[in-house]
């Protein structure tokens, strides 16, 4: 019969292996706000008005 420590170690390794094999979703995160903003050529121009689009499913 196996020692309880060995049984727990086998279970722990199985859980770790399952976690590594499980696919994960990576979300694109926005840049941190402490980064300095780059100036663009069109920055000084007046920005066009923005509209709203409603999509009804």
Predicted model as a PDB file, atoms N, CA, C, CB and O in Angstrom, pLDDT in the B-factor column:
MODEL        1                                                                  
ATOM      1  N   UNK A   1       0.841  -1.181   0.000  1.00 67.00           N  
ATOM      2  CA  UNK A   1       0.000   0.000   0.000  1.00 67.00           C  
ATOM      3  C   UNK A   1       0.889   1.248   0.000  1.00 67.00           C  
ATOM      4  CB  UNK A   1      -0.959  -0.004   1.224  1.00 67.00           C  
ATOM      5  O   UNK A   1       1.919   1.276   0.673  1.00 67.00           O  
ATOM      6  N   UNK A   2       0.492   2.278  -0.754  1.00 73.00           N  
ATOM      7  CA  UNK A   2       1.276   3.505  -0.856  1.00 73.00           C  
ATOM      8  C   UNK A   2       1.047   4.398   0.357  1.00 73.00           C  
ATOM      9  CB  UNK A   2       0.925   4.259  -2.142  1.00 73.00           C  
ATOM     10  O   UNK A   2      -0.035   4.426   0.944  1.00 73.00           O  
ATOM     11  N   UNK A   3       2.090   5.119   0.706  1.00 86.00           N  
ATOM     12  CA  UNK A   3       2.034   6.079   1.798  1.00 86.00           C  
ATOM     13  C   UNK A   3       1.108   7.239   1.407  1.00 86.00           C  
ATOM     14  CB  UNK A   3       3.460   6.599   2.149  1.00 86.00           C  
ATOM     15  O   UNK A   3       1.002   7.559   0.223  1.00 86.00           O  
ATOM     16  N   UNK A   4       0.443   7.866   2.366  1.00 89.00           N  
ATOM     17  CA  UNK A   4      -0.486   8.962   2.087  1.00 89.00           C  
ATOM     18  C   UNK A   4       0.226  10.130   1.404  1.00 89.00           C  
ATOM     19  CB  UNK A   4      -1.153   9.440   3.386  1.00 89.00           C  
ATOM     20  O   UNK A   4      -0.359  10.796   0.550  1.00 89.00           O  
ATOM     21  N   UNK A   5       1.474  10.380   1.771  1.00 89.00           N  
ATOM     22  CA  UNK A   5       2.237  11.458   1.147  1.00 89.00           C  
ATOM     23  C   UNK A   5       2.416  11.192  -0.343  1.00 89.00           C  
ATOM     24  CB  UNK A   5       3.606  11.617   1.829  1.00 89.00           C  
ATOM     25  O   UNK A   5       2.281  12.108  -1.155  1.00 89.00           O  
ATOM     26  N   UNK A   6       2.713   9.970  -0.704  1.00 90.00           N  
ATOM     27  CA  UNK A   6       2.928   9.616  -2.108  1.00 90.00           C  
ATOM     28  C   UNK A   6       1.623   9.761  -2.888  1.00 90.00           C  
ATOM     29  CB  UNK A   6       3.477   8.170  -2.232  1.00 90.00           C  
ATOM     30  O   UNK A   6       1.632  10.246  -4.019  1.00 90.00           O  
ATOM     31  N   UNK A   7       0.516   9.351  -2.305  1.00 90.00           N  
ATOM     32  CA  UNK A   7      -0.784   9.478  -2.968  1.00 90.00           C  
ATOM     33  C   UNK A   7      -1.114  10.948  -3.202  1.00 90.00           C  
ATOM     34  CB  UNK A   7      -1.893   8.805  -2.128  1.00 90.00           C  
ATOM     35  O   UNK A   7      -1.563  11.316  -4.288  1.00 90.00           O  
ATOM     36  N   UNK A   8      -0.898  11.786  -2.201  1.00 92.00           N  
ATOM     37  CA  UNK A   8      -1.163  13.220  -2.339  1.00 92.00           C  
ATOM     38  C   UNK A   8      -0.241  13.847  -3.378  1.00 92.00           C  
ATOM     39  CB  UNK A   8      -0.994  13.930  -0.987  1.00 92.00           C  
ATOM     40  O   UNK A   8      -0.667  14.725  -4.129  1.00 92.00           O  
ATOM     41  N   UNK A   9       0.996  13.418  -3.433  1.00 93.00           N  
ATOM     42  CA  UNK A   9       1.948  13.945  -4.414  1.00 93.00           C  
ATOM     43  C   UNK A   9       1.507  13.577  -5.841  1.00 93.00           C  
ATOM     44  CB  UNK A   9       3.377  13.399  -4.132  1.00 93.00           C  
ATOM     45  O   UNK A   9       1.609  14.399  -6.751  1.00 93.00           O  
ATOM     46  N   UNK A  10       1.030  12.376  -6.031  1.00 93.00           N  
ATOM     47  CA  UNK A  10       0.537  11.944  -7.347  1.00 93.00           C  
ATOM     48  C   UNK A  10      -0.678  12.781  -7.749  1.00 93.00           C  
ATOM     49  CB  UNK A  10       0.170  10.431  -7.332  1.00 93.00           C  
ATOM     50  O   UNK A  10      -0.776  13.211  -8.898  1.00 93.00           O  
ATOM     51  N   UNK A  11      -1.601  13.015  -6.816  1.00 94.00           N  
ATOM     52  CA  UNK A  11      -2.776  13.829  -7.097  1.00 94.00           C  
ATOM     53  C   UNK A  11      -2.377  15.260  -7.454  1.00 94.00           C  
ATOM     54  CB  UNK A  11      -3.723  13.827  -5.895  1.00 94.00           C  
ATOM     55  O   UNK A  11      -2.927  15.849  -8.385  1.00 94.00           O  
ATOM     56  N   UNK A  12      -1.416  15.817  -6.708  1.00 95.00           N  
ATOM     57  CA  UNK A  12      -0.962  17.188  -6.959  1.00 95.00           C  
ATOM     58  C   UNK A  12      -0.351  17.307  -8.349  1.00 95.00           C  
ATOM     59  CB  UNK A  12       0.058  17.625  -5.892  1.00 95.00           C  
ATOM     60  O   UNK A  12      -0.619  18.270  -9.067  1.00 95.00           O  
ATOM     61  N   UNK A  13       0.464  16.336  -8.729  1.00 94.00           N  
ATOM     62  CA  UNK A  13       1.086  16.356 -10.058  1.00 94.00           C  
ATOM     63  C   UNK A  13       0.048  16.228 -11.164  1.00 94.00           C  
ATOM     64  CB  UNK A  13       2.114  15.232 -10.180  1.00 94.00           C  
ATOM     65  O   UNK A  13       0.181  16.865 -12.209  1.00 94.00           O  
ATOM     66  N   UNK A  14      -0.973  15.419 -10.954  1.00 94.00           N  
ATOM     67  CA  UNK A  14      -2.045  15.272 -11.944  1.00 94.00           C  
ATOM     68  C   UNK A  14      -2.797  16.589 -12.122  1.00 94.00           C  
ATOM     69  CB  UNK A  14      -3.023  14.153 -11.523  1.00 94.00           C  
ATOM     70  O   UNK A  14      -3.092  16.989 -13.248  1.00 94.00           O  
ATOM     71  N   UNK A  15      -3.109  17.266 -11.008  1.00 92.00           N  
ATOM     72  CA  UNK A  15      -3.802  18.558 -11.099  1.00 92.00           C  
ATOM     73  C   UNK A  15      -2.941  19.574 -11.839  1.00 92.00           C  
ATOM     74  CB  UNK A  15      -4.157  19.088  -9.693  1.00 92.00           C  
ATOM     75  O   UNK A  15      -3.453  20.316 -12.677  1.00 92.00           O  
ATOM     76  N   UNK A  16      -1.645  19.621 -11.545  1.00 91.00           N  
ATOM     77  CA  UNK A  16      -0.746  20.555 -12.227  1.00 91.00           C  
ATOM     78  C   UNK A  16      -0.692  20.263 -13.722  1.00 91.00           C  
ATOM     79  CB  UNK A  16       0.665  20.481 -11.623  1.00 91.00           C  
ATOM     80  O   UNK A  16      -0.711  21.189 -14.533  1.00 91.00           O  
ATOM     81  N   UNK A  17      -0.626  19.001 -14.091  1.00 91.00           N  
ATOM     82  CA  UNK A  17      -0.562  18.618 -15.503  1.00 91.00           C  
ATOM     83  C   UNK A  17      -1.847  19.016 -16.216  1.00 91.00           C  
ATOM     84  CB  UNK A  17      -0.317  17.101 -15.648  1.00 91.00           C  
ATOM     85  O   UNK A  17      -1.801  19.513 -17.341  1.00 91.00           O  
ATOM     86  N   UNK A  18      -2.993  18.803 -15.574  1.00 87.00           N  
ATOM     87  CA  UNK A  18      -4.277  19.179 -16.165  1.00 87.00           C  
ATOM     88  C   UNK A  18      -4.379  20.695 -16.338  1.00 87.00           C  
ATOM     89  CB  UNK A  18      -5.436  18.667 -15.295  1.00 87.00           C  
ATOM     90  O   UNK A  18      -4.911  21.168 -17.342  1.00 87.00           O  
ATOM     91  N   UNK A  19      -3.875  21.455 -15.371  1.00 84.00           N  
ATOM     92  CA  UNK A  19      -3.913  22.914 -15.474  1.00 84.00           C  
ATOM     93  C   UNK A  19      -3.059  23.413 -16.635  1.00 84.00           C  
ATOM     94  CB  UNK A  19      -3.440  23.550 -14.168  1.00 84.00           C  
ATOM     95  O   UNK A  19      -3.446  24.350 -17.333  1.00 84.00           O  
ATOM     96  N   UNK A  20      -1.897  22.790 -16.844  1.00 85.00           N  
ATOM     97  CA  UNK A  20      -1.020  23.205 -17.939  1.00 85.00           C  
ATOM     98  C   UNK A  20      -1.613  22.861 -19.296  1.00 85.00           C  
ATOM     99  CB  UNK A  20       0.347  22.555 -17.794  1.00 85.00           C  
ATOM    100  O   UNK A  20      -1.403  23.599 -20.259  1.00 85.00           O  
ATOM    101  N   UNK A  21      -2.343  21.766 -19.395  1.00 84.00           N  
ATOM    102  CA  UNK A  21      -2.904  21.333 -20.670  1.00 84.00           C  
ATOM    103  C   UNK A  21      -4.213  22.032 -21.010  1.00 84.00           C  
ATOM    104  CB  UNK A  21      -3.120  19.848 -20.650  1.00 84.00           C  
ATOM    105  O   UNK A  21      -4.653  21.981 -22.159  1.00 84.00           O  
ATOM    106  N   UNK A  22      -4.837  22.675 -20.052  1.00 81.00           N  
ATOM    107  CA  UNK A  22      -6.107  23.358 -20.279  1.00 81.00           C  
ATOM    108  C   UNK A  22      -5.848  24.629 -21.094  1.00 81.00           C  
ATOM    109  CB  UNK A  22      -6.811  23.697 -18.923  1.00 81.00           C  
ATOM    110  O   UNK A  22      -4.967  25.415 -20.747  1.00 81.00           O  
ATOM    111  N   UNK A  23      -6.614  24.837 -22.183  1.00 81.00           N  
ATOM    112  CA  UNK A  23      -6.401  26.053 -22.980  1.00 81.00           C  
ATOM    113  C   UNK A  23      -6.807  27.287 -22.183  1.00 81.00           C  
ATOM    114  CB  UNK A  23      -7.200  25.986 -24.305  1.00 81.00           C  
ATOM    115  O   UNK A  23      -7.764  27.262 -21.409  1.00 81.00           O  
ATOM    116  N   UNK A  24      -6.063  28.358 -22.387  1.00 78.00           N  
ATOM    117  CA  UNK A  24      -6.338  29.601 -21.673  1.00 78.00           C  
ATOM    118  C   UNK A  24      -6.606  30.718 -22.670  1.00 78.00           C  
ATOM    119  CB  UNK A  24      -5.162  29.974 -20.742  1.00 78.00           C  
ATOM    120  O   UNK A  24      -6.026  30.748 -23.755  1.00 78.00           O  
ATOM    121  N   UNK A  25      -7.478  31.625 -22.296  1.00 83.00           N  
ATOM    122  CA  UNK A  25      -7.804  32.777 -23.129  1.00 83.00           C  
ATOM    123  C   UNK A  25      -6.965  33.952 -22.658  1.00 83.00           C  
ATOM    124  CB  UNK A  25      -9.331  33.114 -23.070  1.00 83.00           C  
ATOM    125  O   UNK A  25      -6.916  34.255 -21.466  1.00 83.00           O  
ATOM    126  N   UNK A  26      -6.303  34.611 -23.604  1.00 83.00           N  
ATOM    127  CA  UNK A  26      -5.507  35.793 -23.262  1.00 83.00           C  
ATOM    128  C   UNK A  26      -6.220  37.023 -23.804  1.00 83.00           C  
ATOM    129  CB  UNK A  26      -4.052  35.690 -23.837  1.00 83.00           C  
ATOM    130  O   UNK A  26      -6.507  37.114 -24.998  1.00 83.00           O  
ATOM    131  N   UNK A  27      -6.500  37.959 -22.920  1.00 86.00           N  
ATOM    132  CA  UNK A  27      -7.198  39.167 -23.310  1.00 86.00           C  
ATOM    133  C   UNK A  27      -6.192  40.278 -23.614  1.00 86.00           C  
ATOM    134  CB  UNK A  27      -8.177  39.605 -22.208  1.00 86.00           C  
ATOM    135  O   UNK A  27      -5.214  40.442 -22.885  1.00 86.00           O  
ATOM    136  N   UNK A  28      -6.423  41.038 -24.677  1.00 88.00           N  
ATOM    137  CA  UNK A  28      -5.539  42.169 -24.949  1.00 88.00           C  
ATOM    138  C   UNK A  28      -5.809  43.272 -23.920  1.00 88.00           C  
ATOM    139  CB  UNK A  28      -5.742  42.703 -26.406  1.00 88.00           C  
ATOM    140  O   UNK A  28      -6.935  43.759 -23.813  1.00 88.00           O  
ATOM    141  N   UNK A  29      -4.809  43.652 -23.187  1.00 83.00           N  
ATOM    142  CA  UNK A  29      -4.972  44.669 -22.154  1.00 83.00           C  
ATOM    143  C   UNK A  29      -4.485  46.020 -22.668  1.00 83.00           C  
ATOM    144  CB  UNK A  29      -4.210  44.271 -20.872  1.00 83.00           C  
ATOM    145  O   UNK A  29      -3.514  46.075 -23.422  1.00 83.00           O  
ATOM    146  N   UNK A  30      -5.139  47.105 -22.275  1.00 83.00           N  
ATOM    147  CA  UNK A  30      -4.680  48.427 -22.717  1.00 83.00           C  
ATOM    148  C   UNK A  30      -3.336  48.770 -22.076  1.00 83.00           C  
ATOM    149  CB  UNK A  30      -5.727  49.511 -22.372  1.00 83.00           C  
ATOM    150  O   UNK A  30      -2.970  48.228 -21.033  1.00 83.00           O  
ATOM    151  N   UNK A  31      -2.614  49.680 -22.724  1.00 75.00           N  
ATOM    152  CA  UNK A  31      -1.313  50.102 -22.208  1.00 75.00           C  
ATOM    153  C   UNK A  31      -1.513  50.796 -20.864  1.00 75.00           C  
ATOM    154  CB  UNK A  31      -0.587  51.046 -23.217  1.00 75.00           C  
ATOM    155  O   UNK A  31      -2.532  51.457 -20.658  1.00 75.00           O  
ATOM    156  N   UNK A  32      -0.565  50.658 -19.954  1.00 76.00           N  
ATOM    157  CA  UNK A  32      -0.701  51.326 -18.654  1.00 76.00           C  
ATOM    158  C   UNK A  32      -0.710  52.853 -18.822  1.00 76.00           C  
ATOM    159  CB  UNK A  32       0.448  50.899 -17.706  1.00 76.00           C  
ATOM    160  O   UNK A  32      -0.029  53.380 -19.702  1.00 76.00           O  
ATOM    161  N   UNK A  33      -1.474  53.561 -17.987  1.00 76.00           N  
ATOM    162  CA  UNK A  33      -1.618  55.016 -18.150  1.00 76.00           C  
ATOM    163  C   UNK A  33      -0.356  55.813 -17.848  1.00 76.00           C  
ATOM    164  CB  UNK A  33      -2.714  55.506 -17.268  1.00 76.00           C  
ATOM    165  O   UNK A  33      -0.305  56.995 -18.189  1.00 76.00           O  
ATOM    166  N   UNK A  34       0.655  55.235 -17.232  1.00 73.00           N  
ATOM    167  CA  UNK A  34       1.861  55.995 -16.897  1.00 73.00           C  
ATOM    168  C   UNK A  34       2.774  56.189 -18.103  1.00 73.00           C  
ATOM    169  CB  UNK A  34       2.624  55.295 -15.786  1.00 73.00           C  
ATOM    170  O   UNK A  34       3.786  56.882 -17.993  1.00 73.00           O  
ATOM    171  N   UNK A  35       2.449  55.602 -19.239  1.00 59.00           N  
ATOM    172  CA  UNK A  35       3.246  55.740 -20.450  1.00 59.00           C  
ATOM    173  C   UNK A  35       2.998  57.114 -21.069  1.00 59.00           C  
ATOM    174  CB  UNK A  35       2.912  54.613 -21.461  1.00 59.00           C  
ATOM    175  O   UNK A  35       1.842  57.522 -21.178  1.00 59.00           O  
ATOM    176  N   UNK A  36       4.036  57.843 -21.478  1.00 64.00           N  
ATOM    177  CA  UNK A  36       3.811  59.165 -22.082  1.00 64.00           C  
ATOM    178  C   UNK A  36       3.118  59.026 -23.443  1.00 64.00           C  
ATOM    179  CB  UNK A  36       5.155  59.927 -22.242  1.00 64.00           C  
ATOM    180  O   UNK A  36       3.433  58.127 -24.223  1.00 64.00           O  
ATOM    181  N   UNK A  37       2.185  59.919 -23.708  1.00 66.00           N  
ATOM    182  CA  UNK A  37       1.444  59.886 -24.959  1.00 66.00           C  
ATOM    183  C   UNK A  37       2.282  60.439 -26.090  1.00 66.00           C  
ATOM    184  CB  UNK A  37       0.145  60.669 -24.834  1.00 66.00           C  
ATOM    185  O   UNK A  37       2.986  61.435 -25.921  1.00 66.00           O  
ATOM    186  N   UNK A  38       2.207  59.794 -27.250  1.00 68.00           N  
ATOM    187  CA  UNK A  38       2.934  60.295 -28.420  1.00 68.00           C  
ATOM    188  C   UNK A  38       2.094  61.352 -29.128  1.00 68.00           C  
ATOM    189  CB  UNK A  38       3.286  59.135 -29.395  1.00 68.00           C  
ATOM    190  O   UNK A  38       0.872  61.236 -29.226  1.00 68.00           O  
ATOM    191  N   UNK A  39       2.757  62.356 -29.605  1.00 63.00           N  
ATOM    192  CA  UNK A  39       2.078  63.417 -30.341  1.00 63.00           C  
ATOM    193  C   UNK A  39       1.989  63.013 -31.807  1.00 63.00           C  
ATOM    194  CB  UNK A  39       2.822  64.780 -30.181  1.00 63.00           C  
ATOM    195  O   UNK A  39       2.968  62.558 -32.399  1.00 63.00           O  
ATOM    196  N   UNK A  40       0.804  63.184 -32.385  1.00 62.00           N  
ATOM    197  CA  UNK A  40       0.605  62.852 -33.792  1.00 62.00           C  
ATOM    198  C   UNK A  40       0.414  64.128 -34.597  1.00 62.00           C  
ATOM    199  CB  UNK A  40      -0.607  61.910 -33.971  1.00 62.00           C  
ATOM    200  O   UNK A  40       0.167  65.196 -34.037  1.00 62.00           O  
ATOM    201  N   UNK A  41       0.528  64.010 -35.904  1.00 59.00           N  
ATOM    202  CA  UNK A  41       0.392  65.172 -36.779  1.00 59.00           C  
ATOM    203  C   UNK A  41      -1.027  65.735 -36.743  1.00 59.00           C  
ATOM    204  CB  UNK A  41       0.770  64.802 -38.212  1.00 59.00           C  
ATOM    205  O   UNK A  41      -1.214  66.948 -36.834  1.00 59.00           O  
ATOM    206  N   UNK A  42      -2.009  64.881 -36.612  1.00 57.00           N  
ATOM    207  CA  UNK A  42      -3.405  65.331 -36.643  1.00 57.00           C  
ATOM    208  C   UNK A  42      -3.933  65.708 -35.266  1.00 57.00           C  
ATOM    209  CB  UNK A  42      -4.281  64.252 -37.237  1.00 57.00           C  
ATOM    210  O   UNK A  42      -5.123  65.987 -35.121  1.00 57.00           O  
ATOM    211  N   UNK A  43      -3.095  65.722 -34.280  1.00 56.00           N  
ATOM    212  CA  UNK A  43      -3.559  66.001 -32.921  1.00 56.00           C  
ATOM    213  C   UNK A  43      -4.072  67.426 -32.774  1.00 56.00           C  
ATOM    214  CB  UNK A  43      -2.441  65.754 -31.925  1.00 56.00           C  
ATOM    215  O   UNK A  43      -5.030  67.668 -32.040  1.00 56.00           O  
ATOM    216  N   UNK A  44      -3.449  68.363 -33.458  1.00 55.00           N  
ATOM    217  CA  UNK A  44      -3.844  69.760 -33.343  1.00 55.00           C  
ATOM    218  C   UNK A  44      -5.100  70.074 -34.149  1.00 55.00           C  
ATOM    219  CB  UNK A  44      -2.713  70.654 -33.792  1.00 55.00           C  
ATOM    220  O   UNK A  44      -5.758  71.081 -33.886  1.00 55.00           O  
ATOM    221  N   UNK A  45      -5.444  69.241 -35.118  1.00 63.00           N  
ATOM    222  CA  UNK A  45      -6.618  69.474 -35.941  1.00 63.00           C  
ATOM    223  C   UNK A  45      -7.885  69.195 -35.138  1.00 63.00           C  
ATOM    224  CB  UNK A  45      -6.575  68.600 -37.206  1.00 63.00           C  
ATOM    225  O   UNK A  45      -7.866  68.466 -34.146  1.00 63.00           O  
ATOM    226  N   UNK A  46      -8.989  69.795 -35.593  1.00 68.00           N  
ATOM    227  CA  UNK A  46     -10.254  69.558 -34.922  1.00 68.00           C  
ATOM    228  C   UNK A  46     -10.713  68.128 -35.192  1.00 68.00           C  
ATOM    229  CB  UNK A  46     -11.322  70.575 -35.384  1.00 68.00           C  
ATOM    230  O   UNK A  46     -10.664  67.654 -36.327  1.00 68.00           O  
ATOM    231  N   UNK A  47     -11.147  67.466 -34.164  1.00 68.00           N  
ATOM    232  CA  UNK A  47     -11.568  66.079 -34.308  1.00 68.00           C  
ATOM    233  C   UNK A  47     -12.987  66.034 -34.871  1.00 68.00           C  
ATOM    234  CB  UNK A  47     -11.491  65.335 -32.950  1.00 68.00           C  
ATOM    235  O   UNK A  47     -13.830  66.838 -34.472  1.00 68.00           O  
ATOM    236  N   UNK A  48     -13.265  65.109 -35.792  1.00 69.00           N  
ATOM    237  CA  UNK A  48     -14.622  65.009 -36.346  1.00 69.00           C  
ATOM    238  C   UNK A  48     -15.600  64.511 -35.282  1.00 69.00           C  
ATOM    239  CB  UNK A  48     -14.641  64.066 -37.572  1.00 69.00           C  
ATOM    240  O   UNK A  48     -15.213  63.831 -34.331  1.00 69.00           O  
ATOM    241  N   UNK A  49     -16.888  64.867 -35.464  1.00 77.00           N  
ATOM    242  CA  UNK A  49     -17.875  64.402 -34.500  1.00 77.00           C  
ATOM    243  C   UNK A  49     -18.065  62.902 -34.674  1.00 77.00           C  
ATOM    244  CB  UNK A  49     -19.222  65.155 -34.670  1.00 77.00           C  
ATOM    245  O   UNK A  49     -17.978  62.372 -35.781  1.00 77.00           O  
ATOM    246  N   UNK A  50     -18.320  62.246 -33.585  1.00 81.00           N  
ATOM    247  CA  UNK A  50     -18.481  60.804 -33.627  1.00 81.00           C  
ATOM    248  C   UNK A  50     -19.956  60.460 -33.584  1.00 81.00           C  
ATOM    249  CB  UNK A  50     -17.730  60.130 -32.467  1.00 81.00           C  
ATOM    250  O   UNK A  50     -20.751  61.159 -32.955  1.00 81.00           O  
ATOM    251  N   UNK A  51     -20.311  59.386 -34.251  1.00 83.00           N  
ATOM    252  CA  UNK A  51     -21.708  58.969 -34.305  1.00 83.00           C  
ATOM    253  C   UNK A  51     -21.924  57.736 -33.452  1.00 83.00           C  
ATOM    254  CB  UNK A  51     -22.138  58.699 -35.749  1.00 83.00           C  
ATOM    255  O   UNK A  51     -21.008  57.219 -32.814  1.00 83.00           O  
ATOM    256  N   UNK A  52     -23.176  57.279 -33.464  1.00 85.00           N  
ATOM    257  CA  UNK A  52     -23.542  56.096 -32.702  1.00 85.00           C  
ATOM    258  C   UNK A  52     -24.124  55.080 -33.679  1.00 85.00           C  
ATOM    259  CB  UNK A  52     -24.560  56.439 -31.556  1.00 85.00           C  
ATOM    260  O   UNK A  52     -24.923  55.424 -34.550  1.00 85.00           O  
ATOM    261  N   UNK A  53     -23.709  53.820 -33.520  1.00 85.00           N  
ATOM    262  CA  UNK A  53     -24.249  52.753 -34.356  1.00 85.00           C  
ATOM    263  C   UNK A  53     -24.976  51.778 -33.439  1.00 85.00           C  
ATOM    264  CB  UNK A  53     -23.117  52.031 -35.181  1.00 85.00           C  
ATOM    265  O   UNK A  53     -24.412  51.299 -32.455  1.00 85.00           O  
ATOM    266  N   UNK A  54     -26.244  51.487 -33.770  1.00 87.00           N  
ATOM    267  CA  UNK A  54     -27.055  50.558 -32.996  1.00 87.00           C  
ATOM    268  C   UNK A  54     -27.248  49.321 -33.839  1.00 87.00           C  
ATOM    269  CB  UNK A  54     -28.426  51.184 -32.581  1.00 87.00           C  
ATOM    270  O   UNK A  54     -27.734  49.398 -34.967  1.00 87.00           O  
ATOM    271  N   UNK A  55     -26.867  48.181 -33.294  1.00 88.00           N  
ATOM    272  CA  UNK A  55     -27.021  46.899 -33.991  1.00 88.00           C  
ATOM    273  C   UNK A  55     -28.057  46.089 -33.224  1.00 88.00           C  
ATOM    274  CB  UNK A  55     -25.647  46.119 -34.100  1.00 88.00           C  
ATOM    275  O   UNK A  55     -27.872  45.764 -32.051  1.00 88.00           O  
ATOM    276  N   UNK A  56     -29.129  45.775 -33.898  1.00 88.00           N  
ATOM    277  CA  UNK A  56     -30.208  45.026 -33.284  1.00 88.00           C  
ATOM    278  C   UNK A  56     -30.137  43.587 -33.782  1.00 88.00           C  
ATOM    279  CB  UNK A  56     -31.592  45.665 -33.602  1.00 88.00           C  
ATOM    280  O   UNK A  56     -30.194  43.332 -34.985  1.00 88.00           O  
ATOM    281  N   UNK A  57     -30.015  42.668 -32.861  1.00 84.00           N  
ATOM    282  CA  UNK A  57     -29.925  41.257 -33.249  1.00 84.00           C  
ATOM    283  C   UNK A  57     -31.256  40.561 -33.104  1.00 84.00           C  
ATOM    284  CB  UNK A  57     -28.878  40.538 -32.418  1.00 84.00           C  
ATOM    285  O   UNK A  57     -31.363  39.368 -33.388  1.00 84.00           O  
TER     286      UNK A  57                                                      
ENDMDL                                                                          
END                                                                             
